Amino acid sequence: MDKAAQTKFWQKVDKSGGPDSCWEWRGARREFGYGMVRINGILRRVHRVSWEIRFGVITGDFAVCHKCDNPPCVNPDHLFLGDAKDNVNDCISKQRFSFAPLGANHPKAKLTPHLAADIRSMSRQGFGYRRLSAIFGVSQSAIRDLVKGKTWKRLVTSE
C-alpha cells in the first residue's frame, strides 16, 4: 500500500488513548463492529490492513485476531496472526464463544420439533415441497433441507 493510502487510512483512526490503548477505527463498520475500508477498489477489513502496514502482506490462510477483543481496534500491537482454529480457541479461552441456537431455539425459527417431524412424515406420504411450504408457512428450500436431513439433523422421530 502506498504512503498516500496509508495516510488516508490512519486519518480514520482515533489514537487519542496513546500507544498502548486500542486505536479505534472511525470509518465504516460492518456487523459486530469490524471496520471496513475500500483500497484499490477492494473492500478490506481494517485490522488486516493495519497488520499489513506494520508487518507486511499476509501469506497463507491466516486470520488477524484481536488480543484486546475490541473489533474496531486497529492497533497492530493488539493483533496477532492465527489460523481459524487459533481464532476459535482464543475466543473460547476468553469465554466469548457462544454457540448459535439451533432448531426451535433459534430466534427466527418458525418450526418446532413436532412440526418438523410432521413435515418429514407428510413428505414420506407423498406431500410435495410446494404444498408443505404453503401448509407450514416456510420456504420450499426450508422444507427440502428438512426432508433431506440438511437441517433439523438432531430431530428424533418415533418411526
N, C-alpha and C positions, 0 to 999 in steps of 0.2 A: 504494500500500500504506500502510495507516495505521501510526502510530507504534508501537502495541502489537504489531502483526505484525512490524515491523522489529526491535523489541527482542527478541522471541521468536526471530527469525531469527539475530541476532547472538549470542545466548546459545549457539548451537551451533557457534560459530566460535572456533578457537584462534588468537589474535593474539599469542601469547607471544613470538614471534620479533621483534616490532617492526613498524613501519610499512612497511619495505622488504622484509620477508620474505613468504613465502607464508602466507596465512591459511587454515588447514586446516579444512574442513568436518568436524564431528564427528557429524553426524546420519546418516541413511540414505544408502546409496550404491548405485548400480547398477553394471553391468558396467564394467570399465575404471576404476573409482574415482570416477566422476562422481556428485556429491551430488544428492539429490532432496529436495524438501520440498513438502508439500501446503499451498497457500494458497487460501483460499476454495473448498475442495473440488477444486482443480485441482492435479495433480502437476506440479511445475516443476523445471527444472534450476537448481541453486543459483547457478551462476556467472552465469546470465542474470538471476536475481533480484538478485544483488549489483550487476550492471551497472545495472539499472533503478533501484535505490535511489539510486545515486550520480549517474547521468546522465539518468535518465528512461526512459519507455517506448520500446521498440524498435519503430520503424515499418518496414515492408518486410520482405523475406525475408532477414534477416541472421543470421549465426552470431555467437556471442560466443566468441572464440578466446583461448587462453592464451599469453601471451608466455613464461611460465615452464614450459610443458609439464607442469604438475602438475594433473591432473584435479580433485582435491578443493580446489584453491585458489580462494578467492572474493575475494581482494584486488583491488579494482577497478582498481588501478594496474597489475596484471598482466594485464589483459584488454583486448581490442580487438575492434571490430566488423569483420566482413568477410562477403563472400558465400561460397558454397560453394567457388568457385574459389580465393578468397583463403585459405580454411582448408586446402585440399589443397596449395596452393603453399607455405604456411607449413610444413606437415607435411613436404613433400618437401625444402624448403631446410634443414630441421634433421635430415634423414636419419632421420626417424621413420616414414616411409611404407614399408610392406611390402605387396606385392601378395599377395592371398589366393591360396593354391594352388588350382589348378583340376583337374578331372578326377581321374585316378588319384592325383595328388599330394595331393589333399585328405585330411586325416587320417581323415575318416569315409567315404571312398569305398569302395563295395562292388564297383565295376566297374573293369575295365581297358579300355584301348583295343580290345583284341581282343574282349572280351565285348560292348562297346558296338557294335562292327561286326557281331558275330553277331546281336545283337538287331535291328539295322536290317535285316539280311539276312533273318532269320526273319520279321520283320513283313511284308516285301515278299512272302514266300512264303505269307502268309495266317495266320500265328500271331497270335492276339488278345492284347490287353494283359493280360488276366487270366491267360492261360496263360504268357505271357512273364514276368509278375510271379512266378508260382509257380516257374518253372524257375530264374530268376536271383536270387530272394530279395530283390527290391526292389519298391517300391510300384508300383501301376498308373500313378499320376501320373508317377513317375520314368520308366517305360517310355514313356508317351505323350510326355513332354517330349523324351526322347532321340530317338524316332522322328520327331517333328515338327521336330527341329533346334533346339529351345529350349535344350537342354543338349548337351554334347559337340559344340559347334559346330566345333571345330578337328579333329575326327575325320576322318582321310583314309582313304577306302576305295579298294580297287583296282577296284571295279566301275564 
